[in-house]
């Protein structure tokens, strides 16, 4: 049951906005595209995504973590074998948390027969976006996804602050504008892949991505809405009880959100020391 329920119009559909329990994640309202956020190293979030997938039974799944080439290597036989699938994807040398955390998501998708799509951009493209802006790297469809427009000053400042904190204040603040552009490129790539998946399969589509990209105010859902305003979209955030400083705990930037206990982890700022 929804612990908090407020009706609002989100893009093309009427949804209930509020906090839900992890146990109720299998009762999401219908949508053409469902963004399932996560804190990447939290196993509870991936179990929650798997539960949502089992209920949604999507025709397609888009992964932030996979390139299109990696997604094409996924076969029914490999989905049944965790080690074989990890090896085919080269996951554990990619920098993402251990594949065992994500395998429940793949298992749930195997049961639906969903098609797989990758939205990851090569590092060199992200670097070009950092240097030259997301629009120039994204190409001809940049305007369709809103990349040709500068961000509102208040939003830009907020996002620069967010990037500065995310990088533990260890990098020059002047570099954070480039980080924002790289983030915009990834948001647009996710939106584009989700739209392609919907057009090719008829949906529903699930998008597996970090909470930052799943934000409905300026993340991939906002860009997808601009490109395809008739699609019904739903954004679900999987958050931790010591939520990120940029997320208002009373009104996170998602249609629905779930709080879990934090995953045990070392101080991420050690990497910058």
KEKE-3310 file (N, C-alpha, C; in steps of 0.2 Angstrom, whole numbers, plus 5000, padded with zeros to 4 digits):
npx = (5004:5002:5011:5012:5001:4997:4988:4994:4997:5008:5017:5010:5001:4991:4996:5000:5009:5022:5029:5033:5032:5045:5040:5029:5032:5029:5017:5015:5009:5002:5013:5021:5034:5045:5056:5068:5076:5092:5104:5119:5127:5119:5111:5098:5091:5092:5086:5073:5071:5070:5059:5049:5050:5046:5032:5029:5032:5040:5042:5054:5071:5081:5098:5108:5121:5126:5133:5127:5132:5137:5124:5119:5125:5118:5110:5096:5102:5114:5108:5104:5115:5125:5139:5143:5136:5141:5154:5152:5148:5158:5158:5163:5175:5172:5170:5158:5148:5150:5144:5136:5127:5118:5113:5100:5091:5093:5089:5075:5071:5074:5063:5053:5056:5061:5068:5085:5093:5106:5113:5125:5138:5153:5169:5176:5167:5160:5170:5172:5159:5161:5171:5166:5152:5136:5127:5134:5141:5130:5123:5113:5100:5100:5092:5079:5079:5082:5095:5100:5098:5102:5104:5093:5098:5098:5095:5107:5117:5113:5116:5129:5134:5130:5138:5150:5150:5148:5160:5168:5173:5186:5190:5193:5181:5178:5178:5166:5155:5158:5156:5143:5138:5142:5134:5122:5123:5123:5110:5102:5106:5100:5087:5085:5088:5077:5066:5068:5067:5054:5048:5051:5046:5034:5032:5028:5042:5057:5069:5085:5094:5105:5099:5101:5100:5087:5079:5064:5063:5075:5082:5084:5070:5063:5069:5065:5052:5051:5055:5045:5031:5018:5020:5017:5025:5034:5043:5054:5062:5075:5080:5092:5091:5099:5099:5105:5112:5106:5094:5077:5070:5057:5050:5056:5063:5055:5041:5037:5044:5056:5063:5077:5088:5105:5118:5132:5148:5164:5171:5168:5175:5188:5195:5199:5209)
npy = (4994:5012:5022:5036:5046:5055:5062:5066:5074:5067:5069:5061:5053:5048:5046:5039:5048:5045:5038:5021:5004:4992:4979:4981:4984:4977:4981:4992:5006:5005:5009:5015:5016:5012:5019:5012:5016:5016:5013:5009:4999:4993:4978:4976:4985:4980:4968:4973:4979:4967:4961:4971:4970:4957:4959:4969:4963:4966:4970:4974:4979:4992:4995:5006:5001:4994:4993:4994:4984:4975:4972:4965:4952:4945:4930:4918:4906:4910:4918:4909:4905:4911:4914:4912:4922:4934:4933:4934:4947:4954:4960:4961:4967:4980:4990:4992:4988:4971:4957:4948:4955:4961:4950:4945:4954:4951:4938:4939:4946:4936:4927:4934:4935:4947:4959:4965:4980:4992:5007:5013:5025:5026:5030:5039:5047:5052:5060:5069:5076:5082:5091:5098:5099:5091:5091:5093:5080:5071:5072:5073:5072:5079:5091:5086:5079:5089:5094:5104:5116:5128:5124:5129:5143:5141:5127:5123:5127:5120:5107:5107:5109:5097:5088:5092:5089:5075:5071:5073:5085:5085:5088:5102:5115:5121:5112:5105:5109:5103:5090:5089:5091:5079:5070:5074:5069:5056:5054:5058:5047:5036:5040:5040:5026:5020:5025:5019:5006:5005:5008:4997:4986:4989:4990:4986:4995:4993:5003:5001:5009:5022:5032:5045:5047:5043:5053:5063:5076:5082:5071:5056:5053:5066:5070:5060:5062:5075:5071:5061:5065:5058:5046:5036:5038:5032:5035:5027:5028:5020:5022:5026:5026:5035:5047:5054:5070:5079:5076:5079:5073:5073:5075:5067:5067:5059:5048:5038:5031:5021:5017:5010:5001:5007:5001:4992:5000:5006:5022:5032:5043:5040:5036:5047:5052)
npz = (5000:4997:5007:5007:4998:4984:4971:4955:4940:4929:4916:4903:4910:4924:4940:4956:4968:4979:4994:4994:5001:5000:4999:4992:4979:4968:4964:4955:4946:4929:4915:4900:4899:4912:4924:4934:4947:4957:4970:4966:4972:4981:4986:4990:4982:4969:4971:4973:4960:4953:4958:4954:4940:4938:4940:4931:4919:4907:4889:4885:4890:4896:4899:4909:4911:4901:4884:4868:4860:4870:4876:4865:4866:4875:4878:4878:4883:4890:4900:4909:4916:4927:4928:4915:4908:4914:4910:4896:4895:4901:4913:4926:4925:4921:4930:4936:4951:4958:4948:4954:4961:4952:4945:4949:4943:4930:4930:4932:4921:4911:4913:4907:4894:4888:4877:4876:4878:4877:4884:4887:4885:4876:4884:4878:4871:4882:4887:4876:4877:4889:4886:4875:4876:4877:4867:4854:4854:4854:4842:4828:4833:4844:4847:4848:4860:4869:4871:4865:4871:4884:4901:4914:4924:4938:4940:4933:4942:4954:4949:4947:4960:4965:4958:4962:4976:4974:4969:4980:4983:4978:4966:4954:4955:4944:4934:4935:4927:4915:4919:4921:4908:4903:4910:4905:4892:4895:4900:4889:4881:4887:4887:4873:4870:4877:4870:4857:4861:4865:4853:4845:4851:4857:4871:4888:4894:4904:4912:4918:4930:4938:4952:4949:4936:4934:4939:4938:4936:4929:4924:4913:4911:4909:4898:4889:4889:4883:4870:4866:4870:4871:4877:4892:4907:4921:4935:4947:4962:4971:4986:5000:5018:5023:5014:4999:4999:4990:4988:4993:5007:5010:4998:4986:4969:4961:4954:4962:4977:4986:5002:5009:5020:5021:5010:5016:5015:5010:5014:5001:4997:4999:4988:4982:4989)
capx = (5000:5006:5012:5010:4997:4995:4987:4996:4998:5015:5018:5004:4997:4989:4999:5000:5015:5023:5033:5030:5036:5049:5036:5023:5035:5025:5010:5016:5004:5005:5016:5024:5041:5046:5063:5069:5083:5096:5111:5122:5130:5114:5108:5091:5088:5092:5080:5067:5070:5068:5052:5045:5051:5041:5026:5028:5033:5042:5044:5061:5074:5087:5103:5114:5128:5128:5133:5122:5136:5136:5117:5118:5128:5114:5106:5093:5106:5118:5104:5103:5121:5127:5146:5143:5133:5146:5160:5151:5147:5164:5155:5167:5181:5169:5170:5152:5148:5150:5139:5131:5122:5114:5110:5093:5088:5093:5085:5068:5070:5074:5057:5048:5057:5062:5074:5089:5096:5112:5113:5131:5142:5160:5172:5179:5161:5159:5175:5170:5154:5164:5175:5162:5145:5132:5123:5139:5142:5124:5122:5107:5094:5101:5087:5073:5080:5083:5102:5103:5096:5106:5101:5091:5104:5097:5096:5114:5121:5112:5119:5137:5135:5129:5144:5156:5150:5149:5167:5171:5176:5193:5192:5192:5174:5177:5177:5160:5151:5159:5153:5136:5137:5143:5128:5116:5124:5120:5103:5099:5107:5095:5080:5084:5087:5071:5061:5069:5065:5047:5045:5053:5043:5027:5032:5031:5050:5060:5076:5089:5099:5106:5094:5102:5097:5080:5075:5059:5064:5079:5085:5081:5062:5062:5072:5061:5045:5052:5055:5039:5026:5013:5021:5016:5031:5034:5050:5054:5068:5076:5084:5094:5088:5103:5098:5109:5110:5103:5087:5073:5067:5050:5048:5061:5061:5052:5034:5036:5051:5057:5068:5080:5094:5111:5123:5139:5153:5169:5170:5169:5180:5195:5197:5201:5214)
capy = (5000:5018:5026:5043:5046:5062:5062:5072:5073:5066:5068:5059:5048:5050:5042:5041:5049:5044:5032:5014:4999:4987:4973:4983:4986:4973:4984:4999:5008:5004:5014:5013:5016:5013:5019:5009:5019:5012:5015:5004:4993:4990:4972:4977:4989:4975:4963:4977:4980:4961:4961:4975:4967:4951:4961:4973:4959:4971:4968:4976:4982:4996:4996:5011:4998:4990:4996:4990:4978:4970:4969:4960:4946:4941:4925:4914:4901:4913:4921:4904:4903:4918:4915:4913:4929:4939:4933:4937:4954:4957:4964:4962:4971:4986:4995:4992:4983:4964:4955:4944:4960:4962:4944:4944:4958:4947:4932:4941:4947:4930:4924:4938:4935:4954:4961:4969:4986:4995:5014:5016:5028:5025:5035:5045:5051:5056:5065:5074:5080:5086:5097:5102:5099:5085:5092:5091:5073:5067:5072:5076:5072:5083:5096:5082:5077:5095:5095:5110:5121:5128:5123:5135:5144:5138:5120:5121:5128:5114:5101:5108:5108:5090:5085:5094:5084:5068:5070:5074:5092:5084:5091:5109:5116:5123:5106:5102:5110:5097:5084:5090:5089:5071:5067:5075:5065:5049:5055:5057:5041:5032:5041:5037:5019:5018:5026:5014:4999:5005:5008:4991:4981:4991:4991:4991:4995:4995:5006:5000:5015:5025:5036:5052:5047:5041:5059:5065:5083:5083:5065:5053:5053:5072:5070:5056:5066:5080:5068:5057:5067:5054:5040:5036:5037:5031:5035:5024:5029:5016:5026:5023:5030:5041:5048:5059:5077:5083:5073:5081:5066:5073:5075:5065:5069:5053:5047:5034:5030:5016:5018:5004:5002:5008:4995:4993:5002:5010:5029:5033:5048:5037:5035:5054:5054)
capz = (5000:4997:5013:5005:4991:4981:4964:4951:4933:4927:4909:4900:4914:4931:4944:4963:4970:4986:4996:4995:5004:4996:4998:4988:4973:4963:4962:4952:4941:4922:4911:4894:4901:4919:4926:4940:4949:4961:4972:4962:4976:4986:4984:4991:4977:4964:4972:4972:4953:4950:4960:4949:4933:4938:4940:4925:4913:4901:4883:4883:4896:4894:4905:4909:4912:4895:4878:4863:4859:4876:4876:4859:4868:4880:4875:4883:4887:4895:4905:4914:4919:4930:4926:4907:4906:4917:4906:4890:4896:4904:4918:4932:4923:4918:4935:4940:4957:4957:4944:4958:4964:4947:4942:4950:4938:4923:4930:4932:4914:4908:4914:4903:4887:4886:4873:4880:4875:4880:4883:4889:4880:4877:4888:4874:4870:4888:4887:4871:4880:4895:4883:4870:4877:4876:4860:4849:4854:4853:4835:4824:4837:4851:4849:4850:4867:4873:4873:4862:4875:4890:4907:4918:4928:4945:4939:4932:4949:4958:4947:4948:4967:4966:4955:4966:4982:4972:4968:4987:4983:4977:4959:4954:4954:4937:4930:4936:4922:4910:4922:4920:4901:4902:4913:4901:4887:4897:4901:4883:4878:4890:4884:4866:4870:4879:4865:4852:4863:4865:4846:4842:4855:4859:4878:4892:4894:4910:4912:4924:4930:4944:4954:4946:4929:4935:4941:4933:4935:4924:4921:4907:4910:4907:4891:4885:4888:4877:4863:4865:4875:4872:4881:4899:4910:4928:4938:4954:4965:4976:4990:5006:5023:5024:5007:4996:5001:4985:4988:4998:5009:5010:4991:4981:4962:4957:4955:4968:4980:4991:5006:5012:5024:5017:5010:5019:5010:5013:5012:4993:4996:5000:4981:4980:4994)
cpx = (5004:5005:5010:5007:4995:4994:4990:4997:5005:5015:5011:4999:4996:4992:4999:5007:5016:5028:5029:5035:5039:5044:5030:5026:5032:5019:5011:5010:5006:5008:5019:5031:5042:5054:5064:5076:5086:5101:5114:5124:5125:5110:5100:5087:5087:5087:5073:5066:5067:5061:5047:5045:5046:5034:5024:5028:5034:5043:5052:5064:5080:5092:5108:5121:5131:5128:5129:5126:5136:5129:5116:5120:5124:5109:5102:5097:5111:5114:5103:5109:5125:5135:5147:5141:5138:5152:5158:5150:5154:5163:5160:5174:5179:5169:5164:5153:5148:5143:5133:5125:5116:5110:5103:5089:5088:5089:5077:5067:5070:5067:5052:5050:5059:5068:5078:5092:5101:5112:5120:5135:5149:5163:5174:5173:5160:5164:5174:5164:5157:5168:5171:5155:5141:5129:5128:5140:5136:5122:5115:5101:5094:5095:5080:5073:5082:5090:5104:5101:5100:5102:5099:5097:5104:5098:5104:5118:5120:5116:5127:5138:5135:5135:5150:5156:5151:5156:5171:5175:5184:5195:5190:5184:5173:5176:5170:5155:5152:5156:5146:5134:5138:5137:5122:5117:5121:5113:5099:5100:5102:5088:5079:5084:5080:5065:5062:5066:5057:5044:5046:5049:5036:5027:5028:5039:5052:5067:5079:5094:5100:5100:5095:5099:5090:5076:5070:5060:5069:5083:5082:5074:5060:5064:5067:5054:5045:5052:5049:5034:5020:5014:5020:5022:5030:5042:5050:5061:5069:5082:5087:5092:5093:5104:5103:5107:5106:5095:5083:5069:5060:5047:5054:5059:5059:5045:5033:5044:5050:5063:5071:5086:5100:5115:5129:5144:5158:5168:5172:5174:5187:5198:5201:5207:5221)
cpy = (5006:5021:5033:5043:5053:5061:5068:5070:5073:5065:5066:5055:5051:5045:5044:5042:5048:5039:5026:5009:4994:4981:4974:4985:4982:4976:4991:5000:5007:5010:5011:5012:5017:5013:5017:5011:5014:5015:5008:4998:4991:4984:4973:4980:4984:4970:4967:4978:4973:4960:4965:4972:4961:4953:4965:4968:4963:4967:4969:4979:4986:4996:5001:5007:4995:4994:4992:4984:4973:4967:4964:4953:4942:4936:4921:4909:4904:4916:4915:4902:4910:4919:4916:4920:4934:4939:4936:4944:4958:4962:4966:4966:4978:4992:4996:4987:4976:4962:4951:4949:4961:4956:4943:4948:4954:4941:4933:4943:4941:4927:4928:4938:4942:4954:4966:4975:4989:5002:5017:5019:5027:5031:5041:5050:5056:5062:5071:5079:5084:5092:5101:5102:5093:5086:5090:5084:5069:5067:5075:5076:5076:5088:5092:5080:5083:5097:5102:5117:5122:5127:5129:5137:5141:5131:5119:5122:5122:5108:5101:5107:5101:5086:5086:5090:5077:5066:5072:5080:5091:5086:5098:5110:5118:5118:5103:5103:5105:5091:5084:5088:5082:5068:5068:5071:5058:5049:5054:5051:5036:5033:5039:5030:5016:5019:5021:5007:4999:5004:5001:4985:4982:4991:4986:4990:4997:4998:5005:5005:5018:5030:5043:5052:5046:5047:5061:5072:5085:5077:5063:5054:5060:5073:5066:5059:5071:5077:5064:5059:5063:5048:5041:5034:5036:5031:5032:5025:5024:5020:5023:5028:5036:5044:5054:5066:5081:5081:5075:5075:5067:5073:5073:5066:5062:5052:5043:5032:5025:5017:5011:5006:5003:5001:4997:4994:5006:5017:5030:5038:5046:5037:5042:5056:5052)
cpz = (5000:5004:5013:4999:4990:4974:4961:4944:4931:4920:4906:4904:4921:4935:4952:4965:4977:4988:4997:4998:4999:4994:4993:4981:4967:4961:4960:4947:4934:4919:4905:4895:4908:4921:4933:4942:4954:4964:4970:4966:4981:4984:4985:4985:4970:4965:4971:4964:4950:4952:4955:4942:4933:4937:4933:4919:4906:4895:4881:4890:4893:4900:4904:4908:4906:4889:4873:4861:4864:4876:4871:4861:4873:4876:4880:4887:4892:4901:4911:4918:4921:4927:4919:4905:4909:4912:4899:4890:4898:4909:4924:4931:4921:4923:4939:4946:4954:4953:4948:4960:4959:4944:4943:4945:4932:4924:4930:4924:4910:4908:4909:4896:4884:4882:4877:4875:4880:4879:4885:4883:4881:4881:4884:4872:4876:4889:4882:4874:4885:4892:4879:4871:4874:4869:4854:4848:4852:4846:4833:4828:4844:4852:4851:4858:4872:4874:4870:4866:4882:4896:4910:4923:4935:4945:4938:4938:4953:4956:4947:4955:4968:4964:4960:4973:4980:4971:4974:4987:4981:4970:4959:4952:4947:4932:4930:4931:4916:4912:4921:4913:4900:4905:4908:4895:4889:4898:4894:4879:4881:4888:4877:4865:4872:4874:4859:4855:4863:4857:4843:4845:4857:4867:4881:4892:4901:4909:4918:4925:4937:4946:4951:4939:4929:4937:4936:4932:4929:4921:4915:4906:4907:4900:4886:4884:4883:4871:4861:4870:4876:4876:4889:4903:4918:4930:4945:4956:4971:4980:4996:5012:5025:5017:5005:4998:4997:4985:4994:5001:5010:5003:4986:4974:4958:4958:4962:4971:4985:4995:5009:5016:5019:5016:5013:5014:5013:5011:5005:4992:4997:4993:4979:4984:4991)
residu = (UNK:UNK:UNK:UNK:UNK:UNK:UNK:UNK:UNK:UNK:UNK:UNK:UNK:UNK:UNK:UNK:UNK:UNK:UNK:UNK:UNK:UNK:UNK:UNK:UNK:UNK:UNK:UNK:UNK:UNK:UNK:UNK:UNK:UNK:UNK:UNK:UNK:UNK:UNK:UNK:UNK:UNK:UNK:UNK:UNK:UNK:UNK:UNK:UNK:UNK:UNK:UNK:UNK:UNK:UNK:UNK:UNK:UNK:UNK:UNK:UNK:UNK:UNK:UNK:UNK:UNK:UNK:UNK:UNK:UNK:UNK:UNK:UNK:UNK:UNK:UNK:UNK:UNK:UNK:UNK:UNK:UNK:UNK:UNK:UNK:UNK:UNK:UNK:UNK:UNK:UNK:UNK:UNK:UNK:UNK:UNK:UNK:UNK:UNK:UNK:UNK:UNK:UNK:UNK:UNK:UNK:UNK:UNK:UNK:UNK:UNK:UNK:UNK:UNK:UNK:UNK:UNK:UNK:UNK:UNK:UNK:UNK:UNK:UNK:UNK:UNK:UNK:UNK:UNK:UNK:UNK:UNK:UNK:UNK:UNK:UNK:UNK:UNK:UNK:UNK:UNK:UNK:UNK:UNK:UNK:UNK:UNK:UNK:UNK:UNK:UNK:UNK:UNK:UNK:UNK:UNK:UNK:UNK:UNK:UNK:UNK:UNK:UNK:UNK:UNK:UNK:UNK:UNK:UNK:UNK:UNK:UNK:UNK:UNK:UNK:UNK:UNK:UNK:UNK:UNK:UNK:UNK:UNK:UNK:UNK:UNK:UNK:UNK:UNK:UNK:UNK:UNK:UNK:UNK:UNK:UNK:UNK:UNK:UNK:UNK:UNK:UNK:UNK:UNK:UNK:UNK:UNK:UNK:UNK:UNK:UNK:UNK:UNK:UNK:UNK:UNK:UNK:UNK:UNK:UNK:UNK:UNK:UNK:UNK:UNK:UNK:UNK:UNK:UNK:UNK:UNK:UNK:UNK:UNK:UNK:UNK:UNK:UNK:UNK:UNK:UNK:UNK:UNK:UNK:UNK:UNK:UNK:UNK:UNK:UNK:UNK:UNK:UNK:UNK:UNK:UNK:UNK:UNK:UNK:UNK:UNK:UNK:UNK:UNK:UNK:UNK:UNK:UNK:UNK:UNK:UNK:UNK:UNK)
# end
